[in-house]
Amino acid sequence: MLNLILLLALVLAVVIWFWVKWYKVRNVGKRGEYLLIPCKKNTHELEHMVKSCYWEEFFQPEYYGREIILVQLDKSEINYVSKRLEQDYSIVHCVDITELADFIKRRELKCHEK
Protein backbone atom coordinates (compact mmCIF):
# COMPACT_ATOMS: atom_id res chain seq x y z
CA MET A 1 0.00 0.00 0.00
CA LEU A 2 2.82 2.38 0.86
CA ASN A 3 4.49 1.64 -2.48
CA LEU A 4 1.30 2.57 -4.32
CA ILE A 5 1.03 5.88 -2.47
CA LEU A 6 4.68 6.71 -3.21
CA LEU A 7 4.20 5.82 -6.88
CA LEU A 8 1.12 8.03 -7.14
CA ALA A 9 2.95 10.91 -5.44
CA LEU A 10 5.85 10.55 -7.88
CA VAL A 11 3.54 10.47 -10.90
CA LEU A 12 1.68 13.52 -9.59
CA ALA A 13 4.96 15.41 -9.09
CA VAL A 14 6.06 14.63 -12.66
CA VAL A 15 2.69 15.71 -14.09
CA ILE A 16 2.80 18.98 -12.13
CA TRP A 17 6.40 19.61 -13.27
CA PHE A 18 5.44 19.11 -16.95
CA TRP A 19 2.38 21.34 -16.55
CA VAL A 20 4.49 24.14 -15.05
CA LYS A 21 7.05 23.85 -17.87
CA TRP A 22 4.26 23.88 -20.47
CA TYR A 23 2.75 26.99 -18.89
CA LYS A 24 6.10 28.78 -18.93
CA VAL A 25 6.67 27.95 -22.62
CA ARG A 26 3.12 29.04 -23.46
CA ASN A 27 3.74 32.48 -21.92
CA VAL A 28 7.13 32.94 -23.53
CA GLY A 29 6.03 36.02 -25.51
CA LYS A 30 6.66 38.26 -22.52
CA ARG A 31 10.43 37.89 -22.88
CA GLY A 32 10.79 39.21 -26.43
CA GLU A 33 13.47 36.87 -27.77
CA TYR A 34 13.12 35.09 -31.10
CA LEU A 35 14.62 32.11 -32.89
CA LEU A 36 14.35 32.64 -36.66
CA ILE A 37 14.23 29.63 -38.99
CA PRO A 38 14.31 30.45 -42.73
CA CYS A 39 11.95 28.34 -44.89
CA LYS A 40 12.35 27.92 -48.62
CA LYS A 41 11.60 25.16 -51.09
CA ASN A 42 14.88 23.30 -50.50
CA THR A 43 14.54 23.31 -46.69
CA HIS A 44 14.73 19.70 -45.56
CA GLU A 45 13.35 18.31 -42.31
CA LEU A 46 11.64 21.54 -41.23
CA GLU A 47 9.25 19.67 -38.97
CA HIS A 48 12.12 17.90 -37.21
CA MET A 49 13.97 21.21 -36.71
CA VAL A 50 10.92 22.92 -35.25
CA LYS A 51 10.12 20.03 -32.90
CA SER A 52 13.66 19.88 -31.60
CA CYS A 53 13.75 23.68 -31.10
CA TYR A 54 10.39 23.56 -29.35
CA TRP A 55 11.48 20.86 -26.89
CA GLU A 56 14.81 22.62 -26.35
CA GLU A 57 12.90 25.76 -25.34
CA PHE A 58 10.52 23.65 -23.22
CA PHE A 59 13.34 22.41 -21.00
CA GLN A 60 15.17 25.75 -20.69
CA PRO A 61 14.87 27.96 -17.62
CA GLU A 62 12.03 30.47 -17.66
CA TYR A 63 14.24 33.49 -18.37
CA TYR A 64 15.83 31.82 -21.41
CA GLY A 65 12.70 30.97 -23.41
CA ARG A 66 12.27 32.24 -26.95
CA GLU A 67 9.59 32.26 -29.61
CA ILE A 68 10.24 30.37 -32.85
CA ILE A 69 9.52 32.31 -36.04
CA LEU A 70 9.41 30.44 -39.35
CA VAL A 71 10.36 32.99 -42.00
CA GLN A 72 8.98 32.14 -45.45
CA LEU A 73 11.47 33.25 -48.07
CA ASP A 74 9.58 32.09 -51.16
CA LYS A 75 6.26 30.57 -52.17
CA SER A 76 6.54 26.79 -52.02
CA GLU A 77 4.95 23.67 -50.57
CA ILE A 78 7.01 24.10 -47.37
CA ASN A 79 4.64 26.97 -46.47
CA TYR A 80 1.89 24.40 -45.81
CA VAL A 81 4.13 22.55 -43.36
CA SER A 82 5.10 25.78 -41.60
CA LYS A 83 1.44 26.84 -41.24
CA ARG A 84 0.58 23.44 -39.77
CA LEU A 85 3.47 23.67 -37.29
CA GLU A 86 2.24 27.12 -36.26
CA GLN A 87 -1.12 25.60 -35.35
CA ASP A 88 0.45 22.67 -33.47
CA TYR A 89 2.85 24.62 -31.23
CA SER A 90 2.02 27.73 -29.23
CA ILE A 91 5.44 29.42 -29.51
CA VAL A 92 5.81 28.86 -33.28
CA HIS A 93 4.79 31.64 -35.68
CA CYS A 94 4.88 31.61 -39.47
CA VAL A 95 5.68 34.95 -41.14
CA ASP A 96 6.49 36.03 -44.69
CA ILE A 97 9.87 37.76 -45.09
CA THR A 98 8.18 41.01 -46.17
CA GLU A 99 6.12 41.11 -42.96
CA LEU A 100 8.87 40.11 -40.49
CA ALA A 101 9.76 43.60 -39.24
CA ASP A 102 6.09 44.51 -38.71
CA PHE A 103 5.45 41.21 -36.90
CA ILE A 104 8.31 41.78 -34.46
CA LYS A 105 7.23 45.39 -33.82
CA ARG A 106 3.65 44.27 -33.12
CA ARG A 107 4.84 41.53 -30.74
CA GLU A 108 7.08 43.97 -28.86
CA LEU A 109 4.26 46.50 -28.53
CA LYS A 110 1.90 43.79 -27.30
CA CYS A 111 4.46 42.62 -24.74
CA HIS A 112 5.03 46.14 -23.44
CA GLU A 113 1.29 46.69 -22.99
CA LYS A 114 0.95 43.69 -20.64
VONU-530583 format. One record per residue: x, y, z of N, C-alpha, C, O in turn. Coordinates in nm, 2 decimals, decimal comma, padded with zeros to 4 digits. Atoms other than C-alpha are relative to their C-alpha. Example, Ala and Ser with C-alpha at 12.3 -4.5 7.8 and 13.67 -1.06 7.14 Angstrom:
<rs>
R     n_c1     n_c2     n_c3    ca_c1    ca_c2    ca_c3     c_c1     c_c2     c_c3     o_c1     o_c2     o_c3
R    00,09   -00,12    00,00    01,23   -00,45    00,78    00,09    00,12    00,00    00,19    00,12    00,07
R   -00,09   -00,11    00,00    01,37   -00,11    00,71   -00,08    00,11    00,08   -00,03    00,22    00,09
</rs>
This chain:
<rs>
R     n_c1     n_c2     n_c3    ca_c1    ca_c2    ca_c3     c_c1     c_c2     c_c3     o_c1     o_c2     o_c3
R    00,08   -00,12    00,00    00,00    00,00    00,00    00,09    00,13    00,00    00,06    00,22   -00,07
R   -00,09   -00,12   -00,01    00,28    00,24    00,09    00,07    00,02   -00,14    00,09    00,14   -00,18
R   -00,06   -00,01    00,13    00,45    00,16   -00,25   -00,09    00,07   -00,10   -00,05    00,15   -00,18
R    00,10   -00,06    00,09    00,13    00,26   -00,43   -00,01    00,15    00,02   -00,02    00,23   -00,07
R    00,01   -00,14   -00,03    00,10    00,59   -00,25    00,13    00,07   -00,04    00,12    00,18   -00,10
R   -00,13   -00,06    00,05    00,47    00,67   -00,32    00,00    00,01   -00,15    00,04    00,11   -00,21
R    00,01    00,00    00,15    00,42    00,58   -00,69   -00,10    00,11   -00,05   -00,06    00,18   -00,14
R    00,10   -00,10    00,03    00,11    00,80   -00,71    00,06    00,14    00,02    00,04    00,23   -00,06
R   -00,06   -00,13   -00,04    00,30    01,09   -00,54    00,10    00,04   -00,11    00,11    00,15   -00,15
R   -00,10   -00,03    00,10    00,58    01,06   -00,79   -00,06    00,03   -00,13   -00,01    00,12   -00,20
R    00,07   -00,03    00,13    00,35    01,05   -01,09   -00,06    00,14    00,01   -00,05    00,21   -00,09
R    00,06   -00,13   -00,01    00,17    01,35   -00,96    00,10    00,11   -00,01    00,08    00,22   -00,07
R   -00,11   -00,10    00,00    00,50    01,54   -00,91    00,05    00,02   -00,14    00,07    00,13   -00,18
R   -00,05   -00,01    00,14    00,61    01,46   -01,27   -00,11    00,08   -00,08   -00,07    00,16   -00,16
R    00,11   -00,07    00,08    00,27    01,57   -01,41    00,00    00,15    00,03   -00,02    00,23   -00,06
R    00,00   -00,14   -00,04    00,28    01,90   -01,21    00,12    00,07   -00,06    00,11    00,18   -00,11
R   -00,12   -00,06    00,06    00,64    01,96   -01,33   -00,02    00,03   -00,15    00,02    00,13   -00,19
R    00,03   -00,02    00,15    00,54    01,91   -01,70   -00,10    00,11   -00,02   -00,09    00,19   -00,12
R    00,10   -00,10    00,02    00,24    02,13   -01,66    00,06    00,14    00,03    00,03    00,24   -00,05
R   -00,07   -00,12   -00,03    00,45    02,41   -01,50    00,09    00,04   -00,12    00,09    00,16   -00,16
R   -00,09   -00,02    00,12    00,71    02,38   -01,79   -00,09    00,04   -00,12   -00,05    00,14   -00,19
R    00,08   -00,03    00,12    00,43    02,39   -02,05   -00,06    00,14    00,02   -00,06    00,21   -00,08
R    00,06   -00,13   -00,02    00,27    02,70   -01,89    00,11    00,11   -00,02    00,08    00,21   -00,08
R   -00,11   -00,10    00,02    00,61    02,88   -01,89    00,03    00,02   -00,15    00,05    00,13   -00,20
R   -00,03   -00,01    00,14    00,67    02,80   -02,26   -00,12    00,07   -00,07   -00,10    00,14   -00,17
R    00,12   -00,06    00,06    00,31    02,90   -02,35    00,00    00,16    00,02   -00,04    00,23   -00,07
R    00,00   -00,14   -00,03    00,37    03,25   -02,19    00,14    00,06   -00,03    00,18    00,15    00,03
R   -00,13   -00,04    00,03    00,71    03,29   -02,35    00,01    00,14   -00,07    00,11    00,21   -00,07
R    00,01   -00,12    00,07    00,60    03,60   -02,55    00,04    00,12    00,08    00,07    00,23    00,03
R   -00,03   -00,12   -00,09    00,67    03,83   -02,25    00,14    00,03    00,00    00,18    00,14    00,05
R   -00,14   -00,02   -00,01    01,04    03,79   -02,29    00,06    00,07   -00,12    00,16    00,14   -00,11
R   -00,04   -00,07    00,11    01,08    03,92   -02,64    00,12   -00,05   -00,08    00,18    00,03   -00,15
R   -00,11    00,05    00,08    01,35    03,69   -02,78   -00,06   -00,10   -00,10   -00,16   -00,16   -00,08
R    00,05    00,08    00,11    01,31    03,51   -03,11    00,11   -00,09   -00,05    00,23   -00,06   -00,05
R   -00,08    00,09    00,07    01,46    03,21   -03,29   -00,05    00,00   -00,14   -00,16   -00,05   -00,16
R    00,04    00,00    00,14    01,44    03,26   -03,67    00,04   -00,12   -00,07    00,16   -00,15   -00,07
R   -00,03    00,12    00,09    01,42    02,96   -03,90   -00,04    00,04   -00,14   -00,16    00,05   -00,16
R    00,04   -00,03    00,13    01,43    03,04   -04,27   -00,06   -00,12   -00,07   -00,01   -00,23   -00,06
R    00,07    00,11    00,07    01,19    02,83   -04,49    00,00    00,04   -00,15   -00,05    00,14   -00,19
R    00,02   -00,01    00,14    01,23    02,79   -04,86   -00,01   -00,14   -00,06   -00,01   -00,24    00,01
R    00,04    00,12    00,06    01,16    02,52   -05,11    00,10   -00,12    00,02    00,06   -00,23    00,02
R   -00,10    00,11   -00,02    01,49    02,33   -05,05    00,03   -00,02    00,15    00,13   -00,08    00,18
R   -00,01    00,03   -00,14    01,45    02,33   -04,67   -00,04   -00,14    00,03   -00,15   -00,18    00,01
R    00,03    00,14   -00,03    01,47    01,97   -04,56   -00,02   -00,02    00,15    00,05    00,05    00,24
R    00,03    00,04   -00,14    01,33    01,83   -04,23   -00,03    00,12    00,09    00,01    00,13    00,20
R    00,05   -00,11   -00,08    01,16    02,15   -04,12   -00,07   -00,04    00,12   -00,05    00,02    00,23
R    00,07    00,04   -00,11    00,93    01,97   -03,90    00,08   -00,06    00,11    00,06   -00,03    00,23
R   -00,09    00,05   -00,10    01,21    01,79   -03,72    00,08    00,11    00,07    00,10    00,11    00,19
R   -00,07   -00,11   -00,06    01,40    02,12   -03,67   -00,09    00,07    00,10   -00,05    00,11    00,21
R    00,09   -00,07   -00,09    01,09    02,29   -03,52   -00,03   -00,08    00,12   -00,03   -00,02    00,23
R    00,03    00,08   -00,12    01,01    02,00   -03,29    00,12    00,00    00,09    00,10    00,01    00,22
R   -00,12    00,00   -00,09    01,37    01,99   -03,16    00,02    00,14    00,06    00,06    00,14    00,18
R   -00,02   -00,14   -00,06    01,38    02,37   -03,11   -00,11    00,02    00,11   -00,09    00,08    00,21
R    00,11   -00,02   -00,09    01,04    02,36   -02,94    00,03   -00,07    00,14    00,02   -00,02    00,24
R   -00,03    00,07   -00,12    01,15    02,09   -02,69    00,12    00,05    00,07    00,13    00,04    00,19
R   -00,11   -00,06   -00,07    01,48    02,26   -02,63   -00,05    00,12    00,08    00,00    00,14    00,19
R    00,05   -00,12   -00,08    01,29    02,58   -02,53   -00,08   -00,05    00,12   -00,09    00,02    00,22
R    00,09    00,06   -00,11    01,05    02,36   -02,32    00,08   -00,03    00,12    00,04   -00,01    00,24
R   -00,08    00,04   -00,11    01,33    02,24   -02,10    00,10    00,11    00,05    00,19    00,08    00,13
R   -00,09   -00,11   -00,04    01,52    02,58   -02,07   -00,06    00,07    00,12   -00,18    00,06    00,15
R    00,05   -00,08   -00,11    01,49    02,80   -01,76   -00,10    00,10   -00,05   -00,10    00,14   -00,17
R    00,11   -00,10    00,04    01,20    03,05   -01,77    00,06    00,12   -00,06    00,00    00,17   -00,16
R   -00,05   -00,13    00,06    01,42    03,35   -01,84    00,07   -00,02   -00,13    00,10    00,08   -00,20
R   -00,07    00,03    00,12    01,58    03,18   -02,14   -00,09   -00,02   -00,12   -00,04   -00,03   -00,23
R    00,09    00,04    00,10    01,27    03,10   -02,34   -00,01    00,10   -00,11    00,00    00,22   -00,09
R    00,01   -00,08    00,11    01,23    03,22   -02,69   -00,12   -00,04   -00,09   -00,17   -00,15   -00,07
R    00,10    00,03    00,09    00,96    03,23   -02,96    00,07   -00,05   -00,13    00,17    00,01   -00,17
R   -00,05    00,05    00,12    01,02    03,04   -03,28   -00,07    00,06   -00,12   -00,20    00,05   -00,13
R    00,07   -00,06    00,11    00,95    03,23   -03,60    00,05   -00,07   -00,13    00,17   -00,07   -00,16
R   -00,03    00,07    00,12    00,94    03,04   -03,93   -00,01    00,11   -00,11   -00,13    00,16   -00,14
R    00,00   -00,11    00,10    01,04    03,30   -04,20   -00,01   -00,06   -00,14    00,08   -00,13   -00,18
R    00,02    00,06    00,13    00,90    03,21   -04,54    00,07    00,09   -00,10    00,04    00,21   -00,12
R   -00,08   -00,07    00,10    01,15    03,32   -04,81   -00,06    00,00   -00,14   -00,04    00,10   -00,21
R    00,06    00,01    00,14    00,96    03,21   -05,12   -00,13   -00,08    00,01   -00,16   -00,14    00,11
R    00,12    00,07    00,01    00,63    03,06   -05,22    00,03   -00,15   -00,04    00,07   -00,17   -00,15
R   -00,02    00,14    00,03    00,65    02,68   -05,20   -00,08   -00,09    00,09   -00,16   -00,04    00,17
R    00,08    00,09   -00,07    00,50    02,37   -05,06    00,04   -00,01    00,15   -00,04   -00,06    00,23
R   -00,04    00,00   -00,14    00,70    02,41   -04,74   -00,08    00,10    00,09   -00,09    00,09    00,21
R    00,09   -00,10   -00,07    00,46    02,70   -04,65   -00,11   -00,08    00,07   -00,15   -00,03    00,18
R    00,11    00,08   -00,06    00,19    02,44   -04,58    00,05   -00,07    00,13   -00,02   -00,06    00,23
R   -00,05    00,07   -00,12    00,41    02,25   -04,34    00,02    00,11    00,11   -00,01    00,08    00,23
R   -00,03   -00,10   -00,10    00,51    02,58   -04,16   -00,13    00,05    00,06   -00,14    00,08    00,18
R    00,13   -00,04   -00,06    00,14    02,68   -04,12   -00,05   -00,10    00,09   -00,11   -00,07    00,19
R    00,05    00,11   -00,08    00,06    02,34   -03,98    00,07    00,00    00,14    00,02   -00,02    00,24
R   -00,08   -00,01   -00,12    00,35    02,37   -03,73   -00,04    00,12    00,09   -00,04    00,11    00,21
R    00,05   -00,11   -00,07    00,22    02,71   -03,63   -00,12   -00,03    00,08   -00,14    00,02    00,20
R    00,12    00,04   -00,07   -00,11    02,56   -03,53    00,02   -00,10    00,11   -00,05   -00,10    00,21
R   -00,02    00,10   -00,09    00,04    02,27   -03,35    00,08    00,05    00,13    00,06   -00,01    00,24
R   -00,09   -00,04   -00,12    00,29    02,46   -03,12   -00,03    00,15    00,03   -00,04    00,23   -00,06
R    00,04   -00,13   -00,04    00,20    02,77   -02,92    00,11    00,11   -00,02    00,08    00,23   -00,04
R   -00,10   -00,10    00,01    00,54    02,94   -02,95    00,06    00,01   -00,14    00,15    00,09   -00,17
R   -00,04   -00,01    00,14    00,58    02,89   -03,33   -00,09    00,09   -00,08   -00,21    00,08   -00,07
R    00,07   -00,09    00,09    00,48    03,16   -03,57    00,05    00,00   -00,14    00,18   -00,02   -00,16
R   -00,04    00,01    00,14    00,49    03,16   -03,95   -00,02    00,14   -00,06   -00,13    00,19   -00,06
R    00,00   -00,14    00,05    00,57    03,50   -04,11    00,07    00,00   -00,14    00,17   -00,06   -00,16
R   -00,07   -00,02    00,13    00,65    03,60   -04,47    00,11    00,10    00,02    00,11    00,19    00,11
R   -00,12   -00,09   -00,02    00,99    03,78   -04,51   -00,04    00,14   -00,01    00,03    00,23    00,06
R    00,03   -00,14    00,02    00,82    04,10   -04,62   -00,08    00,06    00,12   -00,08    00,18    00,14
R    00,08   -00,04   -00,11    00,61    04,11   -04,30    00,08   -00,02    00,14    00,02    00,00    00,24
R   -00,08    00,04   -00,12    00,89    04,01   -04,05    00,02    00,12    00,09   -00,01    00,11    00,21
R   -00,03   -00,12   -00,09    00,98    04,36   -03,92   -00,13    00,05    00,06   -00,13    00,08    00,18
R    00,13   -00,04   -00,06    00,61    04,45   -03,87   -00,05   -00,10    00,11   -00,10   -00,06    00,21
R    00,03    00,10   -00,10    00,55    04,12   -03,69    00,07    00,02    00,13    00,01    00,02    00,24
R   -00,08   -00,02   -00,12    00,83    04,18   -03,45   -00,04    00,13    00,08   -00,05    00,13    00,20
R    00,05   -00,13   -00,07    00,72    04,54   -03,38   -00,13   -00,02    00,07   -00,15    00,03    00,18
R    00,13    00,02   -00,07    00,37    04,43   -03,31    00,01   -00,09    00,12   -00,06   -00,06    00,22
R   -00,02    00,09   -00,12    00,48    04,15   -03,07    00,07    00,08    00,11    00,03    00,06    00,23
R   -00,07   -00,08   -00,10    00,71    04,40   -02,89   -00,10    00,10    00,07   -00,10    00,12    00,19
R    00,10   -00,09   -00,06    00,43    04,65   -02,85   -00,10   -00,07    00,08   -00,14   -00,02    00,19
R    00,10    00,08   -00,08    00,19    04,38   -02,73    00,06   -00,04    00,13   -00,01   -00,05    00,24
R   -00,07    00,04   -00,13    00,45    04,26   -02,47    00,01    00,12    00,09    00,00    00,10    00,21
R   -00,01   -00,11   -00,09    00,50    04,61   -02,34   -00,13    00,05    00,06   -00,13    00,11    00,16
R    00,13   -00,04   -00,05    00,13    04,67   -02,30   -00,04   -00,09    00,12   -00,12   -00,04    00,20
R    00,04    00,09   -00,11    00,10    04,37   -02,06    00,05    00,04    00,13    00,02   -00,03    00,23
</rs>
